[in-house]
Amino acid sequence: MINFCVGREEFLSTYFEKQFLLLRSAADVGDVSWDFINGLLYLVEPALPQFKLLHEGTLDEDVYAEDCDEFGVKRRRLKKEQFYGLMGAGATAIFNRIEVYSPYIKGLCMEVADFAGGNVAANAYLSYTGSGTFGKHWDTHDVFVIQLFGTKRWQVFEPTLPLPLRSQTSQNVKRTCPEEAVFDGVLEAGDVMYLPRGWWHVATPMDHVSFHVTVGMYYPNMMEYAAWCASKYLPEVLLARRSAHLDGMDQTDLDTLAELMRNAIANPLHYEEFRLERLLAERVVTPFNLERFTTERIVPLHDTRQIRLCSNLDTNLDRRYLRLNGSLSRRSQCDIDAIGVLAERRNLSVGLLRVSLAEHTPEAINATLEDLLKKNIISLI
């Protein structure tokens, strides 16, 4: 679905948290049309947190939506006349967590996650004319912008606060945005742009329809790791449990505490434990394949079928017991080998996986695929 043009290693070394990246005609958006957009408007209830409408600020829901009663169940629906009028006057419709409602957009998200690592979520923006949504701002998470339909003008500026934390928003410092843009151009359907957190940007409609998604990437930062070390390993130290008395502290005690903290952070085993804890907490929502589990006889997957590992993070693969995507059970050697191949390749065809597992019998490979699919450790693309 997305041709990133650069490899994962090059992206992480050259662009990740360092430089914006523009990829022209990288995404396959052939199925996105007015029917696709109208379908989302039908599926998504026009109420927070799923949906909001912006027009010179966030509009009150009652302006464009109303309550209705469907067989005794209350829900919200758009007031079409008002909604059409507002969109024509320059409003922007925002769909939050849009990947929940669209398997196609969910697929785009998973491709971004496979490429860059980390956890993902997507918002979509629909506009027609207008002066823009948020003005110049930065995001506190990395973003992949994917233009799905129509066009939009984007201006990108270098950061003035590199790698901001979630609390470090641009709301009150917009005057510090550089005057000269490093990119000022139009994104067309299929274009993909990576923006590291902290890079200023503004998107402006161009008097015709634009529909794009922003795939947000979320990673733990080093401050979170340091705080985790402090909460995990300092409680057993008497000095760390002492009161930080406001009358003052002995400098020797402060130096000792700093050294304890340094040792806790610098211990590679601690970082591995932190990483594994985050991995164990990972949950990836994947498509269903109920038809494969409703008959007594399971037909082997065809060699052309594409599969992926249901994890966006690297993991240790040399364990007989391995937790992935919430599933923990004893693994056969064929299971471990299959997971290892998929962890390295991220996704590939069943046929190529069979070639990589040539030392195992076809029966063992079929059993592994069905078991990992049932346990939500792999998914079909």
N, C-alpha and C positions, 0 to 999 in steps of 0.2 A: 504493500500500500504506500510506503514511503521509501524513496531512494535517498539516503542521507549523503551519498557521494563521498563522504569521508568515513574512515573506519572509527570504531569506538575508541581505540587507543589514541589516535590522532585527535579526536574530539576532546578527550579528557586532558590531554597534554597541552593542546593549543588553544582551545576555545572555552572549556568549562571554567566558569567563574572568572574568565579573563577577557573574552572578546565576543562580540555578536557575530552571528553567522547567518548568511542569506543563501537559501537553496531554491533556485528557480525551477518550477515545474516538477517538484520532487514528490508530491503526493498525488495519488490516483483519486480524483474527485468526480469521476464520471457519473456516479449515481446520485450526486447532490443536485437537486433541482428545486423548483418551487413546490413540487409535490412533497419532497423530503421536508422542506421547511414548514409547509402547512401541516404535515403529519406531526411534527414536533409541537406546533401550537395546539393541536388537538389533544396530544398526550399529556403535556405538562400543565398542571393546574396553575392558574395565574395568581399565585399567592407565595409570600415569602415562606421558606427560604429558596424555593425552586425558581421563582420568576419575579422580576421587577422591571419597571419601565422608567427610563430616565428621560427627562426633557427639562433642561435648565434646573437640574436637581432631580432627586428621586420623587416620583409622583405618588400620591396616596392611592392605595389600591382601589378605593371606591370610585376614583375618576375613570378607570378603564375596566373594572371588574365588578361583578355582583354575585350575591349568593343566589343559589337556586336549589330546588328540592327535587331530587330524583328518587322516587319510590321511598320517601321517608328519610333519605340520606342527604344531608346538606353538603354542597360543594361550591366552589367558585368557578365562574366562567367569565370569559372576556365579553365585554359589551362591544360587539363588532363595530358598530358605527363610530363610537368614540375611539376605539383602538385603531381603526383604519385612519381616522382623521389625525390622530397624534403621530402615527408613523409617517404619514405624508407630510406632517409639519416639522419633521426632524427628530422625532424621538428615537431612542435606542432600546430595544428589548434585550434583556439579559437572562439567559438560561443558566442557572447554577447547577453544577454537577450533572451536566448534560449527558455524560457517558452512561448514567444510570438508565436513560430513556432510549438510547440509540446503540445497538450492537455495532454499527459502523463506526461511530465515534469512539466507542469502547475499544475497538480494534486499533484505531489510530493511537489511542492512549497507550495500549500495550506495546505497540511498536516503538513509541518514544521511550517507554520504560525499558524495553529490551536494549535499546541503543545507548541510553544515558545512565541507566541504573536509577534506583530510587523509587519512591511511591508517587503516583500521579493522580490528578483530578482535572476535569475540564469544565470550563465555562464557555458559553457561546454568545455571540453578539450579532444582532440583526439590526441593520439601520438602512435608511434611505434618505439621503440628503442630511442636513444638519451641520453643526459646527464641532462635533466631537463629543465624547462621553465624559472623560475625566480631566481633560487638559493635560499639560505636561506632568508626568509623575514617574516614580519608579515602583517596582514591585519588590516585595521582601522574599520572593522565592523565584527560582529560575523558571523561565517560560519558553515554550515552543509555540509560536503563532502559526496556525495553519489556515490559509485562506481557502474556504470551501466553495464559495459562490460569489460572483461579482468581483468588485475591486475596492480597494481602500488605500488612501495615502498614509504612509507611515514616516515619521521623523524619529530618528534615534540619536541620542546624545551620550557622550561619555559620562561615567559616574562621578559624582562629587563626594559620595560616601560609599566606597566600595563594600560590597557584601553586607548590606544592612541586615540587622536582626528584625524579627517580627515587630518589635516595638518602635523601630526606627523608620517611620514612614516619611514620605515626602510632603505630607499635607501642609506643614507650616514653613517649608523652606523652598517653595517653588521658585522663588526669586533667584536661587543659587544655580538653577539649571543653565548650562553653557548656552551661549547664543548660537554657536555654529554647530549644525548637525553633522554627524559622521555618516549618516544615511538619510536621504530625503527622496523617497520614491514611492512607487505604487506596487502593492502586492496584488497579483492576479490569482485566479483560481488555480490551486495546485502549488503555489509558492509556500515555502516554510521558512520561518525565521526564528533563530535562537537568541534570546535576550537573557544574559546573566542578571541575577538580582542586583538592583542598584543602578542599572542603566536607565537613564531618562528616556521616555518615549511618549509620543502622542499619535493617536490614530484619528484620521479625519475622513468622513464620508465624501463621496465625489458626485453627488446628485444622481446616483443610481444605486441599485441594491448592493449591499455587502453583507455577507454572512461568514464569520470566521470563528474559530475556536482557539482558546488559549489553554494549552496543556501545562498545568503547573507541576513543577518537580519539587519534591520535598525530601530533604536530606537532614539527618542530625548534624549539628554543628559542633565545633570543638568546645564551645562553652557548655553545651549539654553533656559532652563527655566528661569535662572537668567536674561539673556538678554531680554527675553520676558517680565518679570516683570518690568525691567527698562524702556522698551519702552512703556509699557502699563500704568504704574501707576506713574512714576516719572515726566512725562511732566506737570502734573497739580501742581507740587510743584515748587514754585518760586526759591528756593535754587538750585534745580537740573537744572534749566534753566540758571543759572548764568554762566559766562565764567570761565573756569578753567585757570585763568591767570598764565602765566609762571613765573611771578615774585614771585609767592607763594600764598598759600591759608591759611586762618585762620584755625587752628587745630579744633576749635569748630565747624566750618562749615563742615569740613571733618567728624568729629564724628557724627554730626547731619545727614549728608547725608548717612553715613554707617548705622545708626539706621533706617532711612527711608527705605533703601534697604533691611535690615534684616527683617523688619516688612512686606514688600511686599512679600518677598520670603517665609516667614514662615506662611503666611496666607493660611489655607487649602482651603478656597474658591477660592483664586487665582490659586492654583494648579489644582483645579477641573475645573476652567474655561480654563486653559491651556490645560488640558487633553481633555476636550470637544471640544475645537477648533481644536485640532489635529484629533479627531474622525470625526468631521464634514467635514474635508478636505480629509478624507480617500476615496479612490476609488479602488475597487477591480474588476478586469476584470474576468468575469466568462463565462462558456460555454453557447451556445445558445440552445434554445429549441423551435424553430420556429413552429415545427409540432403541438405544443399544442395550438397555437393561430391562426391557419389557417382554422379552422372549426367552425361552429356555436355552436356545442355541444362539450363541453370539457369533456373528460372521466376522472374520478377521478384518482389520482395517486395510483398505486398499493402499498400495505402495505410493500412490500419488497424493494421499491425504497429508496435509501439513499439521504438525503438532508443535506445541511449545511447552516449556516448563512454567508452572504457575508460581514464579518467583521473579522479582525484579532485582534481587540482591545476590551477591556471591555467597556461597556457603561451603562448609567443610563437607566433603563427599566421601570421606573414608570411614564413615561410621556405620555399623550394622544397624543401629537404631538412629533414625534420622527424621527430624520434624521439618516438614515443608507445608506451607499454607494451612497450618493448623492440624495437619495429619501426622500422627506419631505411631509408628508400628515397625516391627522387625522387617528388614529388607532382605530380599534374596540378592545374590551377587549380580544377577541379571538386572534387578531393579537399580542397584547402585551404579552399575555400568551405564545403564540407559540415562539415569539422572545426570551422570557425569558428562556424557556426550551432549545432552541438551543444555546443561549449564554452560558449556563451552560455546556451543553453536546458537543458543537461545531458541531458535526454531528451525526445523528442517522437515523433510518428507519422511514418511514411514519407511519408504524404500531405502533412503540413505541411512536411517537409523538401523535398519536390519543389516546393512553392509557393515556398519560400525560395530555391530554386536555379533559378528559372524561366528565367534567362538561358542555362542549359545545356540540351542536348538530352536527351530521355528516355533515349536509349541511353547517353549519357555518365553520367547519374545512376545508371542501373542498374549500369554497369561500376564506378563509384566505390563503390557500396554493397557489391557483391560483393568487390571488392578490399580495402576496409577491414575487412569482416567476416572475410575469410580471414586477414588480417594481424593480427587481434585488436586492432584500433584502435577498432572499434565492436562492440557486442554486441546481440543481440535480447533483449528483456525478455518 
